[in-house]
């Protein structure tokens, strides 16, 4: 009887562990406001890095400003570096490749780091997030003077069924312990 109860409890505990979400990523909602606007999200697999190898997902939509509207994805990242501290504060510097924008090309620079950084369309540096477009003749435009906000997405909470399963497993372990001679 005890061995049967133990095997049932092992199955329940295994099912519980497989149903609980595992936090392996650092997911942030990104928002740019000011002279130009945009929003999106980024998903890192490590707390620090400088390669897209450790970026599980990226999407960003430029809603207003030079080169808008435009959507960017993981494949559009040219350079990236980030660090996440123990309070989930993200320091990010991301520049995109130039991607088609009608007959032109557009790019973005997302950063909340101080200092000036090169704009993808022209190569000269500005502080803060930028969006730009460039024509084949080299002319174009840059929109600057905006602020990037990165908000950590909280870890998922277990579903009620998972919590019931966990409670059942704990109760079963309690019954097994009491029934020992």
C-alpha positions, 0 to 999 in steps of 0.5 A, spaced: 500 500 500 505 504 501 509 503 495 503 504 491 501 511 494 509 513 494 508 511 486 502 515 485 505 521 489 511 521 485 507 521 479 503 527 482 510 531 484 513 530 477 506 532 473 507 538 478 514 540 476 513 539 469 507 544 469 510 550 473 513 555 469 521 555 469 524 562 468 530 562 463 529 568 460 529 576 461 523 579 458 522 587 457 517 591 454 520 597 450 517 604 449 520 610 446 516 616 447 518 624 446 519 626 439 518 619 436 514 614 438 515 606 438 514 600 442 516 592 442 519 587 447 526 584 447 527 577 450 534 575 453 537 568 455 542 571 459 543 577 464 549 580 460 551 580 453 553 583 446 551 578 441 544 576 438 546 569 440 543 570 447 537 574 444 531 569 444 526 574 441 525 582 439 520 586 436 519 593 435 514 598 431 516 605 430 509 609 430 512 616 429 518 619 427 523 619 421 522 612 417 515 610 420 511 606 420 516 601 420 517 594 424 523 591 426 525 584 428 530 579 431 534 579 424 534 586 423 539 587 429 546 589 427 549 591 434 547 589 441 549 590 448 546 589 455 546 588 462 541 587 467 542 588 474 539 584 480 533 589 481 531 587 473 534 594 471 536 594 463 541 597 460 541 597 453 544 599 446 541 596 440 542 598 433 539 595 427 541 594 420 538 598 415 531 595 412 527 597 406 522 603 407 519 604 400 524 606 396 529 608 402 532 604 408 530 606 415 534 604 422 533 605 429 538 606 435 535 604 442 539 606 448 538 608 455 545 609 456 548 615 457 553 618 451 552 619 444 552 613 439 552 612 432 545 612 428 545 607 423 543 611 417 549 616 417 554 613 422 554 620 426 553 620 433 547 622 437 545 621 445 539 617 446 534 613 442 534 615 434 530 613 428 532 615 421 531 613 414 536 614 408 535 615 401 539 612 395 542 619 394 544 619 401 539 624 404 534 623 409 532 624 416 533 623 423 528 624 429 531 624 436 530 627 443 526 621 445 526 616 451 527 609 452 523 605 457 524 598 459 520 595 463 521 587 466 515 583 464 514 579 471 515 571 471 508 567 470 504 565 476 502 558 476 495 556 474 490 554 480 490 547 477 498 547 478 497 549 485 492 544 487 496 539 484 502 541 489 497 541 495 495 534 493 502 532 493 504 535 500 498 532 503 500 525 500 507 526 503 504 528 510 499 522 510 505 517 508 509 520 514 504 519 519 502 512 517 509 510 518 510 505 524 
